[in-house]
Amino acid sequence: MRKFSVLKKLSLSILATIFAAATILYCVLFIYSTSWQSPVELGFDDQYVESRHCELVKGVQKDSPAEKAGLRVGDRILGSTAAALRTPTRSTKLGPGVSLEILSS
């Protein structure tokens, strides 16, 4: 009877550890997959400037949608779809059909 009790505790401990590891792995993969955006290549590199609450355009690729729209290095993106930028955003969240408020350099 005692052996069965020890074996039962050991197997429950192993199952709990496996379940905890699987839960942690699932959470990490979920967070990674939701933070990673599918790449919509707009053709510019940017950096968030916290003091000005804007995205500074650091580079524009040749023949890209950004270049065709007239975006230039040094331009500042102040907001999108009539919303001001208060926190860093990923440019990949911007996509076709999104209106931007831009301050040209």
Secondary structure, DSSP 8 states (H G I E B T S, - for coil): -HHHHHHHHHHHHHHHHHHHHHHHHHHHHHHHHHHS------SEEEEEETTTTEEEEEEE-TTSHHHHTT--TT-EEEEETTEE--S---GGG--TT--EEEE--
